[in-house]
Amino acid sequence: MYVVTVLGNCLIVLLIRLDSRLHTPMYFFLTNLSLVDVSYATSIVPQLLVHFLAEHKAIPFRSCAAQLFFSLALGGIEFVLLAVMAYDRYVAVCDPLRYSAIMHRGQCARLAVTSWVSGSMNSLVQTTITFQLPMCTNKFIDHISCEILAVVRLACVDTSSNEVTIMVSSILLLMTPFCLVLLSYIRIISAILKIQSREGRRKAFHTCASHLTVVALCYGMAIFTYIQPHSGPSVLQEKLISLFYAILTPMLNPVIYSLRNKEVKGAWQKLLGKFSGLTSKLAT
């Protein structure tokens, strides 16, 4: 599954780079999303596979801190990036005549950089605060990775302030983008329902279907996990959710965007046609 994740996302990035028809803001952000998915899976899964095979499942302190930083940063980047993609779809559907003027190359670059910087800065603060806690003699992390809630549970002191920080961070980097996504889609659906032709409505809904599917996958369980650390899920549920995010979501995203998107399917067919033509020439 990890190999499929890496290959699928790298192929999406390569396809977008090779096909000039996909050099649009939507696919620029999709490239960023694919890079985030590959990086997120890589921050967790290789170490997880090592632990599957090792009798003594240990991770160095610095490696644990690095894993927490990168996984938390990449998760935050993805949430902001999905909100940016929702804004892109909002402009495309609700203001199509000004789309090129609003979503120009500089604006797209600024929005992408904002996603990467906000996620990274939040993770840096959270990781620093978490690893300043005095740890108990029991250093057994009851989780599949160095996940922030699992590491905080190792502390020998009251962690209420840390849990409040996690809550505030979740509201800023999870709920705020989620609310922006909801607002964008409320406006999008309102605009689509005003379209007179059935074919026009169908095309408009189809434009947003892939992104909406990914949004539902990514935001749903994250909100369930991090918004209420005290009364949130059990440790087993946390592990299952982490597995879902580390393996299933990054693997499914390229499939969702490929199967539900005519432009991507057309680009695949064009690329495969070129490849088969080249191989037939070499054979002759």
C-alpha positions in Angstrom: 0.0 0.0 0.0 2.9 2.4 0.7 4.4 1.6 -2.7 1.1 2.2 -4.4 0.8 5.5 -2.5 4.2 6.7 -3.6 3.8 5.6 -7.2 0.2 6.9 -7.5 1.0 10.4 -6.2 4.3 10.7 -8.1 2.6 9.7 -11.3 -0.1 12.4 -10.7 2.7 15.0 -10.3 4.5 13.7 -13.4 1.3 13.7 -15.4 0.5 17.3 -14.5 4.0 18.4 -15.4 3.9 16.6 -18.8 0.5 17.6 -20.0 0.1 21.3 -20.7 -3.7 21.1 -20.5 -3.3 20.5 -16.8 -1.2 23.6 -16.2 -4.1 25.3 -14.3 -4.5 26.5 -10.7 -6.6 23.4 -9.7 -3.8 21.0 -10.8 -1.1 23.2 -9.4 -2.8 22.8 -6.0 -3.3 19.1 -6.7 0.5 18.7 -7.3 1.1 20.3 -3.8 -1.5 17.9 -2.3 0.2 14.9 -3.9 3.6 16.0 -2.6 2.1 16.4 0.9 0.5 13.0 0.8 3.7 11.2 -0.2 5.7 13.1 2.4 3.1 12.4 5.1 3.0 8.7 4.4 6.9 8.6 4.3 7.1 10.3 7.7 5.2 7.4 9.3 5.0 4.3 7.2 8.7 3.3 6.8 9.2 3.4 10.6 6.0 1.5 11.0 7.2 -1.3 8.6 10.5 -1.5 10.5 8.6 -2.0 13.8 6.5 -4.8 12.1 9.7 -6.7 11.5 11.6 -5.8 14.7 11.3 -7.7 17.9 12.5 -4.6 19.9 10.3 -1.7 18.7 12.3 1.4 19.6 12.7 4.8 18.2 15.4 7.3 19.1 14.3 10.5 20.9 15.3 12.8 18.1 13.7 10.6 15.5 10.5 10.7 17.5 10.6 14.5 17.6 11.3 14.6 13.9 8.4 12.2 13.1 6.0 14.3 15.2 7.1 17.5 13.6 6.8 16.3 10.0 3.6 14.4 10.4 1.9 17.3 12.3 3.3 19.9 9.8 2.2 17.9 6.7 -1.3 17.2 8.2 -1.8 21.0 8.9 -0.5 21.9 5.4 -3.1 19.5 3.9 -6.0 21.0 5.8 -5.1 24.5 4.7 -4.4 23.4 1.2 -7.9 21.8 0.9 -9.4 25.1 2.0 -7.3 26.8 -0.7 -8.6 24.3 -3.3 -12.2 24.9 -2.2 -11.6 28.7 -2.8 -10.3 27.9 -6.2 -13.4 25.9 -7.0 -15.6 28.7 -5.6 -14.0 31.3 -7.9 -14.2 28.9 -10.9 -18.0 28.3 -10.4 -19.2 31.6 -8.9 -17.0 34.0 -10.8 -15.8 32.2 -14.0 -15.3 35.4 -16.1 -12.7 36.8 -13.6 -11.2 33.4 -12.7 -7.9 33.9 -14.7 -7.5 37.4 -13.2 -8.1 36.3 -9.6 -6.3 32.9 -9.7 -3.2 34.1 -11.5 0.2 32.4 -11.0 1.4 34.8 -8.3 -1.8 34.4 -6.3 -1.6 30.6 -6.6 2.0 30.6 -5.4 1.2 32.9 -2.4 -1.7 30.6 -1.4 0.5 27.5 -1.6 3.3 29.1 0.4 0.7 30.2 3.0 -0.4 26.5 3.4 3.2 25.2 3.8 4.3 28.0 6.2 1.2 27.9 8.4 1.3 24.1 8.8 5.1 24.1 9.5 5.0 27.0 12.0 2.1 25.3 14.0 4.0 22.0 14.1 7.2 23.7 15.2 5.4 25.3 18.2 3.5 22.1 19.1 6.6 19.9 18.8 8.7 22.3 20.9 6.1 22.6 23.7 5.5 18.8 23.7 9.1 17.8 24.0 9.8 20.2 26.8 7.5 18.2 29.1 9.3 16.0 31.7 8.7 12.4 30.6 8.1 9.6 33.1 10.4 6.6 33.4 7.8 4.6 31.4 8.6 5.7 27.8 6.3 3.2 26.1 4.3 5.0 23.3 1.0 3.2 23.0 0.5 4.2 19.3 1.7 3.3 15.8 3.9 6.5 15.7 5.0 9.5 17.7 1.6 11.1 17.6 1.1 14.3 19.6 -1.6 13.0 22.0 0.3 9.7 22.6 3.6 11.6 23.4 1.8 14.1 25.7 0.4 11.1 27.7 4.0 10.1 28.7 4.4 13.3 30.7 4.8 13.2 34.5 3.1 16.5 35.1 -0.3 18.0 34.5 -0.8 18.4 30.7 -4.0 20.5 30.8 -2.1 23.5 29.2 -0.8 21.3 26.4 -4.3 19.9 25.7 -5.6 23.5 25.6 -2.8 24.3 23.1 -3.7 21.3 21.0 -7.4 22.4 21.1 -6.5 26.0 20.1 -4.2 24.7 17.3 -7.0 22.4 16.1 -9.5 25.3 15.9 -7.0 27.5 14.0 -5.6 24.9 11.6 -8.5 22.5 11.4 -11.8 24.1 12.1 -11.0 27.4 10.4 -10.1 25.8 7.1 -13.1 23.5 7.5 -15.5 26.4 8.0 -14.0 28.1 4.9 -14.5 24.9 2.9 -18.2 24.7 4.1 -18.7 28.4 3.3 -17.2 28.0 -0.2 -19.4 25.0 -1.0 -22.5 26.6 0.3 -21.9 29.5 -2.2 -20.9 27.0 -4.9 -24.1 24.9 -4.4 -26.2 28.1 -4.4 -24.6 29.2 -7.7 -25.0 25.7 -9.3 -28.7 25.6 -8.4 -29.3 28.8 -10.3 -27.9 27.3 -13.5 -30.9 26.7 -15.8 -29.7 23.7 -17.9 -29.4 20.3 -16.3 -26.2 19.6 -18.3 -24.6 22.8 -16.9 -25.5 21.8 -13.3 -24.1 18.3 -13.9 -20.8 19.7 -15.2 -20.5 22.1 -12.3 -21.1 19.4 -9.7 -18.7 17.1 -11.4 -16.0 19.8 -11.2 -16.2 19.8 -7.4 -16.9 16.1 -6.8 -13.3 14.9 -6.4 -12.3 17.7 -4.1 -15.5 17.2 -2.0 -14.8 13.5 -1.6 -11.2 14.2 -0.4 -12.4 16.9 2.0 -14.9 14.4 3.6 -12.1 11.8 4.1 -9.5 14.2 5.5 -11.5 16.5 7.8 -14.0 14.0 9.3 -11.8 11.9 11.5 -9.3 14.6 12.3 -12.1 16.7 13.8 -13.3 13.6 15.7 -9.7 13.1 17.1 -8.3 16.5 18.0 -11.2 18.9 18.8 -11.9 17.2 22.1 -8.7 15.6 23.6 -10.4 14.9 27.0 -13.5 13.2 25.7 -12.2 12.2 22.4 -11.6 8.7 20.9 -10.0 5.8 22.7 -6.3 4.8 22.1 -7.4 2.1 19.7 -9.5 4.5 17.7 -6.6 6.9 17.6 -4.4 4.2 16.2 -7.0 3.2 13.5 -7.5 6.9 12.5 -3.7 7.3 12.3 -3.5 4.2 10.0 -6.3 5.6 7.9 -4.5 8.9 7.4 -1.0 7.5 7.0 -1.9 4.7 4.5 -5.5 4.9 3.1 -6.0 8.6 2.5 -2.7 9.2 0.6 -3.3 6.1 -1.4 -6.9 6.9 -2.3 -6.4 10.6 -3.2 -4.8 9.9 -6.6 -7.4 7.2 -7.4 -10.3 9.7 -6.5 -8.8 12.4 -8.7 -8.1 10.0 -11.6 -11.4 8.1 -11.6 -13.7 11.1 -11.1 -11.9 13.6 -13.4 -12.3 13.5 -17.2 -9.3 15.8 -17.7 -6.9 13.5 -15.7 -8.3 10.4 -17.4 -7.8 12.1 -20.8 -4.3 13.0 -19.9 -3.6 9.4 -18.9 -4.9 8.1 -22.2 -2.8 10.6 -24.1 0.3 9.7 -22.2 -0.3 5.9 -22.5 -1.0 6.4 -26.2 2.4 8.1 -26.6 4.1 5.4 -24.6 2.5 2.6 -26.6 3.4 4.4 -29.9 7.0 4.7 -28.8 7.3 1.1 -27.8 5.8 -0.1 -31.1 8.3 2.1 -33.0 11.1 0.6 -31.0 9.8 -2.9 -31.6 9.7 -2.3 -35.4 
